[in-house]
Amino acid sequence: MNSIKEYNMGMDFTVKTFAGLEQALYDELKELGAKDLEIIKRGVTFRGDLAMMYKVNYLSRLAVRVLKPIGVFDVTDEKQLYDKVKKISWMEIFKVTQTFSVDSNVFYSNLDHSHYVSLKTKDAIVDQFREETGKRPWVSTDNPDIYIDVHISHNVCTISLDSSGESLHKRGYRIATDKAPINEVLAAGMINFSGWDGKVDLYDPMCGSGTISTEAAMLAMNIPAGYYRQNFAFMKWEQFDEELWESIRSDADSQMKELECEIYASDRSDKAVGIAKRNFRNAGLHKDINIQQAYFDSVEPAGKKGVIIMNPPYGMRLEERGELRDLYRGIGDVLKNTFIGFEAWIISPNFETMKFIGLKPSKRITLYNGPVETRLMKFEVYEGTRRYGDNKGSDFNKDRNKDYYKKDRDSYKKEGGYKPKFSERKSYDRYEDKDRKRRYDSREDSEDQVDDRRSDNKLKELEKRSQNFEKHLESIRRFSKPSDQKKRRKRINKKPPKED
């Protein structure tokens, strides 16, 4: 391409999102009415008008920002970049009295320094204004009027106007945060993947700042994603149609409704619960979301069905102390003992540690929390749930053979303590399968050898447990409720009396 490709104003848009959410964003934009959709890396392109641009900014829960391309061209060096940026009619886009900022991203290009690309783009814009008016617009990084986005990939440069301004994940309801809060767009994506529609109860047992609970309540009550935001960058554009914007916003706000289910948020930290309460109150949802200070193992479900969405801590400090594995074991135990009939969605970057939950995931989804690669896993908790790694077709599956186990217990009671041998149970007829019969017939180990081998394995297991006893107890105390912990007296090191 030897010249700039001009885009029709208000026709072509690029919506950015997080890696892993592209298809979900595609479906969301299609539902909003966008046309000519196409999935790209970490985003979706579409065609629409100004009304659609306003609607996506205000309603999309999965969008990070909405860009409107104004020029595309080849670029191989800094002079080409300067000359072609300067050919764009910037005086028709914003006024000399307005401030602007330039954000650049560069991939696989001869120009490999994004900050330098931003500087050359800024110089071209300023020089055009100075040559035409004798004045120059000023750059502002804090709160500019105009946001300009530069994207160079494989020596193809796309210049866009950012219609969102600040990232759309900044909804406006969160006024305080706890440690490492989850991004609002990622939280909305987790809820989207779970399929939760607001008809069953939702539990957020490690709520932190309350982001997942708030996003869930907004979805269930049809509260627009941008409802709490005061400003969007397109409001300061020359083409801003305030009447059209107010019409779109009023129409969306009229669709809001009351919550039809219960949302339960909890956290073991008093500080986190206090922060979440402040955020709920700021969003006007403090009467819709139930929140309490509680450890996960003390949370009792109000019904027999529901959805759990959880973002457990996964800091390196926990992993170094060996507590992470015990935390995930505790999560699995609570799910299997307390939340039978529920679906649990858990996100974590610790892929190996997730196995300690002890449940077999039915779905795995790769997502990115910023630069951190994570897995969102779905666990279906039901009576007789398989442990992680069990063979689905195994004859030892308790869920398939529970009727036979019950029959064995009844026989044991009726016949005065007689318990049939495993080989006599109808649930496992080893002589039905010829290969299985041959395998049993060829066994050479005697019963004494088997017993010795089992004893040795048991001794090794006990020895291993004893070596980690103090470490295990400490981690269990951290996971347990404060009321279960015993107060220990401090040891006082008394000095021996001096001899006379």
SVG drawing of the C-alpha trace seen along z (x, -y; Angstrom):
<svg xmlns="http://www.w3.org/2000/svg" viewBox="-37 -31 65 101">
<polyline fill="none" stroke="black" stroke-width="0.4" points="0.0,0.0 1.5,-3.3 -1.0,-5.7 -3.2,-6.0 -6.4,-3.9 -9.1,-6.2 -11.9,-4.7 -15.5,-6.0 -16.2,-7.8 -18.2,-5.7 -18.1,-2.5 -15.2,-0.3 -14.3,0.6 -11.9,2.8 -12.9,4.1 -10.0,5.3 -10.3,7.9 -8.2,10.4 -6.8,13.5 -9.2,16.4 -12.3,14.2 -12.4,13.5 -15.2,15.9 -17.3,14.8 -16.9,11.2 -17.8,12.1 -21.1,13.6 -21.8,10.6 -21.3,8.1 -23.5,10.2 -26.3,10.1 -25.9,6.3 -26.4,6.0 -22.9,5.6 -22.3,6.6 -19.4,8.1 -17.8,9.6 -14.3,11.1 -12.2,12.5 -8.6,11.2 -5.9,11.8 -7.3,10.4 -10.2,8.7 -13.0,8.6 -13.6,6.2 -17.0,5.2 -18.9,2.6 -21.5,0.3 -22.4,-3.3 -22.0,-5.8 -25.0,-4.4 -23.4,-0.9 -20.1,-2.4 -22.0,-4.0 -23.9,-0.8 -20.7,1.4 -19.0,-1.1 -22.0,-1.2 -23.2,2.4 -20.3,4.8 -19.1,6.6 -16.1,8.3 -14.7,5.3 -11.5,3.6 -11.6,0.7 -13.4,-0.3 -11.1,-1.6 -12.1,-3.5 -9.4,-3.2 -8.8,-6.4 -5.8,-5.2 -3.8,-2.2 -0.5,-2.2 2.9,-0.4 5.8,-1.7 9.4,-0.6 11.2,-3.5 10.6,-6.6 10.4,-9.0 7.6,-7.0 5.8,-7.0 6.1,-10.7 5.1,-11.6 2.1,-9.4 0.8,-10.3 1.1,-14.0 -1.2,-13.4 -4.2,-12.5 -6.4,-15.6 -6.0,-15.9 -7.6,-19.4 -10.9,-17.8 -10.6,-15.3 -9.9,-17.6 -9.2,-21.2 -5.9,-22.8 -7.2,-23.7 -7.7,-20.0 -5.1,-17.7 -4.2,-14.3 -2.1,-11.2 -0.6,-8.5 -0.3,-4.9 1.7,-2.5 2.1,1.2 4.7,2.6 5.1,6.2 7.5,7.8 8.4,4.4 11.6,2.5 10.4,-0.1 10.9,1.9 10.5,-0.7 6.9,-1.6 7.8,-4.8 9.8,-6.1 6.8,-5.4 4.6,-7.4 7.1,-10.3 7.3,-10.4 3.4,-10.2 3.1,-13.1 5.6,-15.2 3.7,-14.7 0.4,-15.8 1.9,-18.8 3.8,-20.0 0.6,-19.8 -1.3,-22.1 1.7,-24.5 2.0,-24.9 -1.7,-25.5 -2.5,-27.7 0.7,-28.7 -0.3,-27.0 0.1,-23.5 -2.0,-21.1 -0.5,-19.8 0.1,-16.2 -1.5,-15.0 -0.9,-11.5 -3.3,-11.9 -6.6,-12.9 -6.4,-13.8 -9.3,-14.8 -8.3,-12.7 -6.8,-9.1 -4.8,-8.0 -3.8,-4.4 -0.9,-3.3 -0.6,0.4 2.3,1.7 2.5,5.3 4.6,6.8 5.4,3.2 1.6,2.4 0.6,-0.6 -3.0,-1.2 -3.9,-4.6 -7.1,-4.6 -9.1,-6.9 -9.8,-5.2 -13.5,-5.9 -13.4,-4.5 -10.6,-6.5 -9.8,-4.7 -10.0,-0.9 -13.6,0.3 -12.7,2.7 -12.8,-0.4 -16.5,-0.2 -16.6,-2.9 -18.2,-1.0 -14.9,0.2 -13.6,-2.5 -11.3,-0.2 -9.4,3.0 -7.8,5.9 -4.6,7.7 -4.4,8.7 -8.1,8.0 -9.3,9.8 -10.0,7.7 -13.7,6.9 -13.6,8.0 -12.0,11.3 -14.6,11.8 -17.4,11.1 -15.8,13.6 -15.7,16.3 -19.4,15.8 -20.1,15.9 -18.3,19.2 -20.2,20.7 -23.5,20.1 -25.0,18.7 -28.2,16.8 -29.4,15.5 -32.0,18.2 -30.0,20.2 -28.0,19.0 -24.4,18.0 -21.6,18.3 -18.4,16.3 -16.7,17.8 -13.3,16.1 -14.7,12.7 -11.8,10.4 -13.0,7.0 -16.3,8.4 -15.7,8.1 -17.2,11.5 -20.3,10.9 -20.8,7.4 -20.4,8.5 -22.8,11.3 -25.4,9.0 -25.0,6.5 -25.6,9.3 -28.6,10.7 -30.2,7.3 -29.4,6.1 -27.3,3.2 -25.2,1.9 -21.4,2.5 -20.8,-1.3 -23.7,-2.4 -21.4,-3.7 -18.9,-5.4 -19.0,-9.2 -16.9,-9.7 -16.0,-8.1 -13.5,-9.5 -16.0,-9.8 -17.8,-12.5 -15.1,-15.0 -15.1,-14.2 -16.2,-16.7 -18.8,-14.2 -20.3,-13.5 -24.1,-13.2 -25.3,-13.9 -29.0,-13.3 -28.2,-9.9 -26.1,-8.9 -28.7,-9.8 -31.3,-7.9 -29.1,-4.7 -28.3,-5.0 -32.0,-5.6 -33.2,-2.6 -30.5,-0.4 -31.3,-1.7 -35.0,-1.0 -34.2,2.8 -32.9,3.1 -34.8,5.4 -34.7,6.8 -32.6,9.8 -34.4,13.1 -32.0,15.3 -29.5,15.0 -25.8,14.1 -23.6,15.1 -20.2,13.5 -17.8,14.4 -14.1,14.2 -12.0,15.3 -10.5,11.8 -12.3,9.1 -10.5,6.5 -11.6,8.0 -15.2,8.2 -15.1,4.5 -13.7,3.5 -16.3,5.5 -19.1,3.9 -17.9,0.5 -17.9,1.4 -21.3,3.0 -22.7,-0.1 -21.1,-2.4 -22.8,-0.3 -26.1,-0.4 -26.0,3.4 -25.5,3.7 -29.1,4.9 -28.9,7.4 -25.7,9.3 -25.4,11.3 -21.9,11.0 -20.3,12.4 -16.9,13.0 -16.5,16.8 -14.1,19.5 -15.1,21.6 -15.6,24.7 -18.2,22.9 -20.3,21.7 -23.6,23.6 -25.6,23.6 -29.1,22.3 -30.4,24.7 -29.6,28.0 -28.4,26.4 -26.3,23.5 -23.1,22.2 -19.8,21.5 -17.3,19.1 -14.0,18.9 -10.7,17.1 -8.5,18.7 -5.2,17.0 -2.2,18.2 0.7,16.1 4.2,17.5 4.5,17.1 1.7,19.6 3.4,22.0 6.8,21.6 5.3,22.4 3.7,25.5 0.2,24.3 -1.2,24.0 -1.6,27.8 -3.5,27.9 -5.7,25.0 -6.8,26.7 -7.3,30.0 -9.5,28.2 -11.5,26.6 -12.0,30.1 -13.1,31.5 -15.7,28.8 -17.1,29.2 -17.5,32.9 -19.0,32.8 -21.1,29.6 -21.9,28.6 -23.2,31.8 -25.4,30.9 -23.5,27.7 -21.3,26.6 -17.9,25.1 -15.8,22.9 -12.3,22.2 -9.5,20.1 -5.9,20.6 -2.4,20.5 -1.2,23.4 -2.1,26.2 -0.5,29.0 -1.8,27.7 -5.4,27.8 -5.1,31.6 -5.1,31.5 -8.8,30.5 -9.4,34.2 -12.1,33.8 -12.0,34.5 -12.7,31.3 -15.3,31.5 -14.1,28.4 -10.8,26.5 -10.5,23.0 -7.3,21.0 -7.6,17.4 -5.1,14.6 -5.2,12.5 -3.0,9.7 0.3,11.5 -0.5,14.5 -1.7,17.6 -4.5,19.3 -7.0,22.2 -10.7,21.8 -11.9,25.3 -15.4,26.6 -16.1,29.2 -19.5,30.9 -20.1,32.0 -22.5,34.9 -23.0,37.9 -20.1,40.3 -18.0,37.8 -14.8,39.3 -11.5,38.3 -9.1,36.6 -7.3,39.3 -9.8,42.1 -10.6,44.2 -14.1,43.3 -14.8,46.9 -13.4,48.6 -15.5,51.4 -14.4,50.0 -16.4,46.8 -18.4,46.4 -21.2,44.4 -21.9,47.3 -21.7,50.1 -23.3,48.4 -26.3,50.7 -24.0,53.7 -22.2,52.1 -25.5,51.6 -26.4,55.3 -23.1,56.4 -23.8,54.4 -27.3,55.9 -25.9,59.4 -23.3,58.7 -26.0,57.7 -28.4,60.6 -25.9,63.4 -24.3,62.6 -21.2,60.8 -20.5,62.7 -19.1,60.4 -18.8,61.9 -15.4,61.9 -14.8,59.4 -14.7,62.1 -18.2,63.3 -19.8,59.9 -21.9,59.7 -20.6,56.2 -17.2,57.7 -17.5,61.1 -13.8,61.7 -14.6,65.0 -16.8,63.2 -13.8,61.7 -11.3,64.3 -8.4,61.9 -9.2,60.9 -9.4,64.6 -6.0,65.3 -4.5,62.4 -5.8,63.7 -4.8,67.3 -1.2,66.2 -0.7,64.4 2.2,65.9 2.3,63.8 1.1,65.6 -1.3,63.9 1.6,63.4 3.7,61.6 0.8,59.3 0.2,58.6 3.9,57.8 4.0,55.5 0.9,53.7 2.4,53.3 5.6,51.9 3.7,49.4 1.6,48.4 4.7,47.9 6.3,45.7 3.1,43.6 3.0,43.2 6.6,42.2 6.1,39.6 3.1,38.2 5.0,37.9 7.8,35.9 5.3,33.3 3.0,33.4 3.8,29.9 3.7,28.3 0.3,30.0 -1.2,28.9 -0.1,25.3 -1.7,25.2 -4.9,26.8 -5.1,24.2 -4.8,21.4 -7.7,22.9 -9.9,23.6 -12.4,21.3 -11.0,19.0 -13.3,20.7 -11.7,24.0 -8.3,22.8 -7.0,23.3 -5.2,20.5 -1.7,21.6 0.2,20.3 3.5,18.6 6.5,20.4 8.5,18.4 12.2,19.2 13.2,18.8 16.8,18.3 18.2,20.8 18.8,19.2 22.3,18.1 24.3,20.1 25.4,18.4"/>
</svg>
